[in-house]
Amino acid sequence: MTEFRVFIVEDEVIVSSDIAETLKSLGYGVAGTAKYGETAIQIIAEIKPDLVLMDIHLAGKMDGVRTAEEIHKTSDIPIIYLTAYADKALLDRAKLTEPYGYLVKPYDERELQSVIEMARYKYAMDKKLKSSEDRLRKLNEELEERVAARTASLRQQLEFLQQMIDTIPAPVYYKDLKGEYLGCNNAFEAYTGISKREMVRKTDASLFSSDMAILSGEKDSQLMSRRGIQVYQAKFPHADHSPRDVIFKKATFNDTEGCIAGFIGVMIDITDRIHAEEALRESEQRFRAIVEDLTELVYRSSPDRTCVFANNAFLCYFNRKEKDTIGYLFAPPVHPDDAKRLIRHLAGLSQEDPAAPITYRVILNDGTVRNLHWNTRAFFDNNGEVREFQFVGYEIE
């Protein structure tokens, strides 16, 4: 464990030395000592000890209380005061610096250790409390706008929402309990081709197709029957008259009495993403069809030898079933004399040179040794780590 370091501010050298020896005997580290407040402030700022033992009565221009005040301007290091006597005015000043304890001279080792340990514990608790307060403050700041909206009138809520949602690039709209539009943002106007003036106080039945109106009505009713968030996907008519794939995300809002007054909806267009996924699936299907028809042996595996793909030629050559190969640990059984060379070959593949040929022997189930030539390729992730290996091979004499 890291040594707990204590800094001593004491103008009597003998007392300071005695305190230092006592601290060491108790297992604490002595970060340093100072006779004057001015010196202590400078050293403490540089070495940042864990705790300061501060004599209230110091020689020089600054007493212990003034020194503590200056230290706390730049640091929250815990301070314990040492004093042989103190008048009420001085104690009152000392309290304002929020010390972590007092020790009245003379004191014994047990008192010193007890006060230090209590200070350590209290300081740790204060740190946790401050951290909790900071987190709570951040949460309160995030929730402040919602709280303000819930304690204001519905009109104030809508005015606030309008100012906020017009800056959001995604289409946003909001409705009341009857399903009538209360407003929307600029992105929603552009997406639907309907202006706010045309939309306000109208329902989906008068703005969109009957299918869209029925679906919206059902979903709106479900959301209004309970508080919370609703997410679903549907086709939505774009302003250019093309149907778009859209994810709807809705959340209820309350009036000043805490009752549901309506909901806010956000639309996320995923048409391009769906088209891209479909194109990727088609591309993958074409790739698989081409690879399946190859006479070469083709398989892919993860670095731990889990097989993720194998074509028919590969499975037939090694007398394997797809259901017992894909997703399982399997690789062509390499001849022992060639195993190390294959390992070095795979380790030598890099992002700069991800592909290379290699020839090595494999042992089939019947014990036959065959010589295969492979073209290997490594695929890397964003961190430069190998994600998969691909092998394309054929038998040679």
C-alpha positions in Angstrom: 0.0 0.0 0.0 1.1 3.6 -0.6 2.7 5.2 2.5 0.4 7.9 4.1 2.5 11.1 4.2 2.1 13.7 6.9 3.6 17.2 6.7 4.5 18.9 10.0 4.2 22.7 10.5 5.7 23.5 13.9 8.0 26.3 14.9 9.7 24.5 17.8 12.4 22.2 16.4 12.4 19.8 19.3 8.6 19.4 19.2 8.7 19.0 15.4 11.4 16.3 15.6 9.5 14.5 18.3 6.3 14.5 16.2 8.2 13.2 13.2 9.7 10.3 15.2 6.3 9.4 16.7 4.7 9.4 13.2 7.3 7.1 11.9 6.9 4.7 14.8 3.2 4.6 14.0 3.8 3.6 10.4 3.2 7.0 8.8 5.6 8.8 6.4 6.9 12.3 7.1 6.5 14.3 3.9 8.5 17.2 5.4 8.5 20.0 8.0 8.3 23.7 8.2 8.7 26.3 10.9 6.9 29.2 9.2 3.6 29.4 7.5 5.0 31.0 4.4 7.5 28.2 3.9 4.8 25.6 4.6 2.5 27.0 1.9 5.2 26.8 -0.8 6.4 23.3 0.1 2.9 21.8 0.5 1.9 23.1 -2.9 4.9 21.3 -4.4 4.8 17.9 -2.6 1.1 17.6 -1.9 1.1 15.5 1.3 -1.8 13.4 2.5 -2.3 15.4 5.7 -0.9 18.4 7.6 -0.3 18.7 11.3 -0.5 22.5 11.9 0.5 24.3 15.1 -2.0 27.1 15.6 0.7 29.4 17.1 3.5 29.9 14.6 6.4 32.3 14.7 6.5 34.7 11.8 3.9 36.8 10.1 1.3 34.1 9.6 -0.2 32.0 12.4 -1.5 28.4 11.8 -5.0 29.5 11.0 -3.9 32.0 8.4 -1.6 29.4 6.9 -4.4 26.9 6.7 -6.6 29.5 4.9 -3.9 30.0 2.3 -3.4 26.3 1.8 -7.1 25.7 1.3 -7.3 28.3 -1.5 -5.5 25.8 -3.8 -5.9 22.4 -2.0 -8.4 20.4 0.1 -5.6 18.6 2.0 -6.9 17.7 5.5 -5.4 19.7 8.4 -5.2 18.8 12.1 -4.4 21.7 14.5 -1.9 21.4 17.3 -2.2 23.8 20.2 -1.2 24.1 23.8 -3.8 26.7 24.4 -6.2 28.9 22.4 -8.5 31.8 23.1 -12.1 31.7 21.9 -11.5 34.2 19.1 -8.6 32.1 17.7 -10.7 28.9 17.9 -13.6 30.6 16.1 -11.2 31.6 13.3 -9.8 28.0 13.2 -13.3 26.5 12.9 -13.9 28.5 9.7 -11.0 26.6 8.0 -12.9 23.3 8.6 -10.1 21.4 10.3 -10.2 17.6 10.5 -9.3 17.6 14.2 -7.5 19.2 17.1 -4.7 17.9 19.3 -4.0 19.6 22.6 -0.4 19.5 23.8 0.8 17.4 25.5 -0.7 14.3 23.8 0.3 10.7 23.6 0.9 8.4 20.6 -2.6 6.9 20.9 -4.3 10.3 20.7 -2.2 11.3 17.7 -2.9 8.1 15.9 -6.6 8.2 16.7 -7.0 11.8 15.4 -5.0 11.1 12.2 -7.1 7.9 11.5 -10.3 9.8 12.1 -9.1 12.5 9.8 -8.2 10.0 7.1 -11.6 8.4 7.4 -13.5 11.7 7.4 -11.5 13.0 4.4 -12.2 9.8 2.5 -15.9 10.1 3.3 -15.9 13.8 2.3 -14.3 12.8 -1.0 -17.1 10.2 -1.6 -19.7 12.7 -0.6 -18.3 15.4 -2.9 -18.2 12.9 -5.7 -21.8 11.9 -5.0 -22.8 15.6 -4.9 -21.1 16.3 -8.2 -22.9 13.4 -9.8 -26.2 14.5 -8.3 -25.5 18.1 -9.4 -24.9 16.9 -13.0 -28.1 14.8 -12.9 -30.0 17.8 -11.5 -28.7 20.0 -14.3 -29.8 17.4 -16.9 -33.2 17.1 -15.3 -33.7 20.8 -14.6 -35.4 21.5 -17.9 -37.8 18.6 -17.5 -38.6 19.7 -13.9 -39.2 23.2 -15.1 -41.5 22.0 -17.8 -43.5 19.9 -15.4 -44.0 22.7 -13.0 -45.0 25.2 -15.6 -48.2 25.4 -17.7 -48.8 23.3 -20.8 -48.2 26.3 -23.0 -44.9 27.0 -21.3 -43.9 23.4 -21.9 -44.8 23.6 -25.6 -43.0 26.9 -26.0 -39.9 25.5 -24.4 -40.1 22.3 -26.5 -40.6 24.3 -29.7 -37.4 26.3 -29.1 -35.5 23.2 -28.3 -36.7 20.8 -31.0 -36.2 23.2 -33.9 -32.5 22.8 -33.4 -32.7 19.0 -33.7 -32.0 17.7 -37.2 -34.3 14.6 -36.8 -38.0 15.0 -37.4 -39.8 15.7 -34.1 -43.5 16.3 -33.4 -45.8 16.3 -30.4 -49.5 15.5 -29.8 -52.1 15.9 -27.1 -54.3 13.3 -25.5 -56.8 13.4 -28.5 -54.0 12.6 -31.0 -54.1 16.1 -32.4 -50.8 17.7 -33.4 -49.6 20.5 -31.1 -46.6 21.3 -33.2 -43.4 19.9 -34.8 -39.9 21.0 -35.7 -38.5 22.3 -39.0 -37.1 18.9 -39.9 -40.6 17.3 -39.5 -42.1 19.9 -41.9 -39.4 19.2 -44.5 -39.8 15.4 -44.1 -43.6 15.4 -44.5 -44.0 18.4 -46.7 -46.7 19.7 -44.4 -46.3 23.1 -42.6 -46.8 23.6 -38.9 -49.8 25.8 -39.6 -51.5 23.1 -41.7 -50.7 20.4 -39.1 -51.6 21.9 -35.7 -54.9 20.7 -34.2 -55.3 18.0 -36.9 -55.0 14.2 -36.6 -53.2 11.7 -38.8 -56.6 10.8 -40.3 -56.7 14.2 -42.0 -53.1 14.3 -43.0 -51.9 10.9 -44.0 -53.2 7.6 -45.6 -55.8 5.5 -43.8 -53.3 2.7 -43.2 -50.9 5.2 -41.6 -53.7 6.8 -39.5 -54.8 3.4 -38.2 -51.4 2.3 -37.2 -50.6 5.7 -35.5 -53.9 5.7 -33.7 -53.3 2.2 -32.3 -49.8 3.1 -31.2 -50.7 6.4 -29.7 -53.5 4.9 -27.7 -51.2 2.2 -26.3 -48.7 4.9 -25.2 -51.3 7.2 -23.7 -52.7 4.4 -21.6 -49.4 4.2 -19.6 -46.4 6.4 -18.9 -43.1 5.6 -20.5 -41.3 5.2 -23.9 -42.5 3.5 -27.0 -40.4 2.4 -30.0 -41.5 0.7 -33.2 -40.7 0.6 -36.9 -43.1 1.4 -39.8 -43.4 2.7 -43.3 -43.9 6.4 -43.5 -44.8 8.6 -46.6 -42.0 11.0 -47.4 -42.6 14.5 -48.9 -41.2 13.1 -52.2 -44.1 10.5 -52.1 -41.7 7.6 -51.5 -42.4 5.2 -48.6 -39.6 5.3 -46.1 -38.6 2.9 -43.3 -38.8 4.8 -40.1 -38.2 4.1 -36.4 -40.6 6.0 -34.1 -39.4 6.8 -30.6 -42.1 8.4 -28.4 -42.2 9.5 -24.7 -45.1 11.0 -22.7 -45.0 14.4 -21.0 -47.1 15.6 -18.1 -49.1 18.7 -17.3 -48.6 20.8 -14.2 -50.6 18.4 -12.1 -48.5 15.4 -13.1 -51.0 13.8 -15.4 -50.2 12.7 -18.9 -50.9 15.6 -21.3 -49.5 14.1 -24.5 -46.3 12.7 -26.1 -43.3 13.8 -28.0 -42.2 11.7 -31.0 -38.9 11.5 -32.9 -38.5 9.8 -36.3 -35.3 8.1 -37.4 -35.1 7.3 -41.1 -33.4 3.9 -41.6 -34.2 3.4 -45.3 -30.6 3.8 -46.4 -29.4 1.4 -43.7 -31.9 -1.2 -44.7 -31.0 -0.9 -48.3 -27.3 -1.2 -47.4 -28.0 -4.3 -45.3 -30.0 -5.9 -48.1 -27.2 -5.1 -50.6 -24.7 -6.6 -48.1 -26.8 -9.8 -47.8 -27.1 -10.1 -51.5 -23.4 -9.6 -51.9 -22.7 -12.2 -49.3 -25.1 -14.7 -51.0 -23.4 -14.1 -54.3 -20.0 -14.6 -52.6 -21.2 -17.8 -51.0 -22.6 -19.1 -54.3 -19.4 -18.4 -56.1 -17.2 -20.0 -53.3 -19.5 -23.0 -53.0 -19.0 -23.8 -56.7 -15.2 -23.6 -56.5 -13.2 -26.8 -56.7 -10.5 -25.2 -54.5 -10.7 -25.8 -50.8 -11.9 -22.6 -49.0 -12.4 -22.0 -45.3 -12.2 -19.1 -42.8 -11.3 -19.3 -39.1 -10.8 -17.1 -36.1 -7.4 -16.9 -34.5 -8.4 -19.6 -32.0 -9.1 -22.0 -34.9 -12.9 -21.7 -34.7 -14.1 -22.4 -38.3 -16.6 -19.7 -39.4 -16.9 -20.8 -43.1 -16.0 -23.9 -45.2 -17.1 -24.6 -48.8 -18.3 -28.0 -50.0 -15.0 -28.8 -51.6 -13.2 -28.3 -48.2 -15.8 -30.4 -46.3 -15.7 -33.2 -48.8 -11.9 -33.3 -48.9 -11.6 -33.6 -45.1 -14.7 -35.8 -44.9 -16.5 -33.3 -42.6 -20.2 -32.3 -42.1 -21.0 -28.6 -42.0 -23.0 -28.9 -38.8 -20.0 -30.5 -37.1 -17.5 -27.9 -38.5 -18.9 -24.4 -38.7 -18.7 -22.9 -35.2 -16.3 -25.6 -33.9 -12.6 -25.7 -33.4 -11.3 -27.3 -36.6 -8.4 -26.8 -39.0 -6.7 -29.1 -41.5 -4.5 -31.5 -39.5 -1.0 -30.3 -40.3 1.9 -32.7 -40.5 4.0 -32.3 -37.3 7.1 -31.4 -39.3 5.3 -28.5 -41.0 3.3 -27.2 -37.9 5.9 -24.6 -36.7 6.4 -23.3 -40.2 2.7 -22.7 -40.6 2.6 -20.9 -37.2 5.4 -18.6 -38.3 3.7 -18.0 -41.6 0.4 -16.9 -40.0 2.3 -14.7 -37.5 4.1 -13.0 -40.3 0.9 -11.7 -41.9 0.4 -8.0 -41.3 -1.9 -5.1 -42.3 0.8 -4.0 -44.8 1.2 -7.6 -46.2 -2.0 -9.4 -45.2 -1.7 -12.2 -47.9 0.9 -14.8 -48.7 1.2 -18.4 -50.1 2.4 -21.5 -48.3 2.6 -25.2 -49.0 2.5 -27.8 -46.3 1.4 -31.4 -45.7 -1.9 -32.5 -44.1 -2.9 -35.8 -42.7 -6.3 -37.2 -43.7 -8.6 -39.4 -41.6 -7.2 -42.5 -43.2 -3.6 -41.5 -42.4 -2.8 -40.5 -45.9 -0.4 -37.5 -46.2 -1.2 -35.0 -48.9 0.6 -31.9 -50.0 -1.5 -28.8 -50.2 -0.8 -25.3 -51.5 -2.7 -22.5 -49.8 -3.2 -18.8 -50.4 -3.7 -17.3 -46.9 -5.1 -13.9 -46.0 -5.5 -12.2 -42.6 -8.3 -9.8 -41.8 -7.7 -7.2 -39.1 -10.0 -5.2 -36.9 -9.7 -1.4 -36.1 -7.1 -2.1 -33.4 -4.8 -4.0 -35.7 -5.6 -7.4 -34.3 -6.3 -10.4 -36.5 -10.0 -11.0 -36.7 -10.1 -13.9 -39.2 -7.8 -16.0 -41.5 -9.0 -17.1 -44.9 -7.4 -20.1 -46.7 -7.8 -21.1 -50.3 -6.0 -24.2 -51.3 -5.5 -27.1 -53.7 -3.6 -30.4 -53.7 -0.3 -30.6 -55.5 2.0 -33.5 -56.3 
